Amino acid sequence: MTDSSAALRIYDSMSRQKQHFEPIDPAHVRLYVCGPTVYDYAHVGNARPVVVFDTLVRLLRHVYPKVTYVRNVTDVDDKINQRARESGEPISVITARTHQAYLDDMGALNAHKPDIEPRATEHIGDMIAMCEKLIAQGFAYAAEGHVLFSVSKYDDYGKLSRRNRDEMIAGARVEVAPYKQDPADFVLWKPSDDDTPGWDSPWGRGRPGWHIECSAMSTRYLGQEFDIHGGGIDLVFPHHENEIAQSCCANHGSSYAKYWMHNGHLMVEGEKMSKSLGNFVTVHELLESWPGEAIRLAMMGTHYHQPINWTLENLRQAKEALDRFYTALRQTAAIAPAAVDMPAGVLNALCDDLNTPLAIAEFHELVTQLNKAGSDTEKAEAKGRVLAAASLLGILEQDVDGWFTGGGDDGEAAEIEALIVKRADAKKNRDFALADQIRDDLKARGIVLEDSKDGTTWKRV
């Protein structure tokens, strides 16, 4: 551990209780998170697990010497096929564009890229091999170009979601098909027609089912057993339930993931997000009007395990909080931060099952201490604590002046600076009417001037 004082506890969805995190190998923590299906812009619900697990990885990297974070990319899927048919674009073009948009949008939320980001289409061989293994061991069977997992052969099926058989069949919206030995059996491989992407296999030309993708890629990069598997609560059943079944059966004796972490559902202004309700919000759209850090901080205001109600009011409050944080940095711009230990309040809050609301409250107190600091030494230490804690939370990563002045071009910035000089000259010449007129004209453009003993700065509001 790099910080032996930190004792991490997480809520494990399998045991349904908070547990002390004990990695399989303390020298190397490994986690896998279900990633995007790349056919359209990510909505705010898609962004929540990105922010949650980016925060977790930041914490793990602080506590442990090595962390491997894997997040897959689903680039073979019926939704992608449908989008290609509707648009006339090649699938490769759609997936490349939307994956890059996803990375750009999530990057704007200060989310770091995973260490490994495997694409499903690059691991078809791994998926075929796992299907063959399951058939050989009697847990799967081939029928009419399909490969299906035989749910009745796995006694522990349902242990994550804790659903009975009838609930599982209803919840999975299973297809009643003549080639199935049991209605609950799920598809590992399915045939492809001439107009659908496909790969040669022992069962004919086809493509993988969704669930086998994550099992194959997580095993490929993290081994048969790893520490944490994460994703949204909507993935518990059937996706994660099926992953457990096929992975544990293919790799005899494996428990697959030691801990399961799931973030709660997202609502928009108190209602379920849907295009039919007109409240479908993409991160790409939000970034046109709001800084990515504000989106991140607004999400972190609700504990990850709980449902979140996404509102513009919460977003506005997050932006105001960040204005306060950046103002404290701007006012101490001449002070170099001191090297300090990670502030215990923020660290302990995050170690308690990623309690980000408490961590943010502790962070506000650190900023208050910076604002109240007297001597340069006190300011340097307080600033060091603020920046150390911010590195765990994933905030205050923007240029300080750029935070306040961003959004315009260099020509506009030069114009504003020239007006500030003109206003200063007017005040020096006691032409207060002109000075006030310049201030008011800029305010009307959404630009506020702030006077101090060190001069005048400006920011957008």
Secondary structure, DSSP 8 states (H G I E B T S, - for coil): ---TT---EEEETTTTEEEE---SSTT-EEEEE---B-SS--BHHHHHHHHHHHHHHHHHHHHSS-EEEEE-BB---HHHHHHHHHH---HHHHHHHHHHHHHHHHHHTT----SB--BGGG-HHHHHHHHHHHHHTTSEEEETTEEEE-GGG-TTTTTTTT--HHHHHHHHT----TT-SSTT-EEEEEE--TTS--B--TTSSEEE-HHHHHHHHHHHHH-SSEEEEEEEGGGIIIIIHHHHHHHHHHSTT---EEEEEEE--EEETTEE--TTTT---BHHHHTTTS-HHHHHHHHHTS-TTS-EEE-HHHHHHHHHHHHHHHHHHHHTTTS--------HHHHHHHHBT--HHHHHHHHHHHHHHHHH--SHHHHHHHHHHHHHHHHHHT---S-HHHHHHTTS-HHHHHHHHHHHHHHHHHHHTT-HHHHHHHHHHHHHTTEEEEEETTEEEEEE-
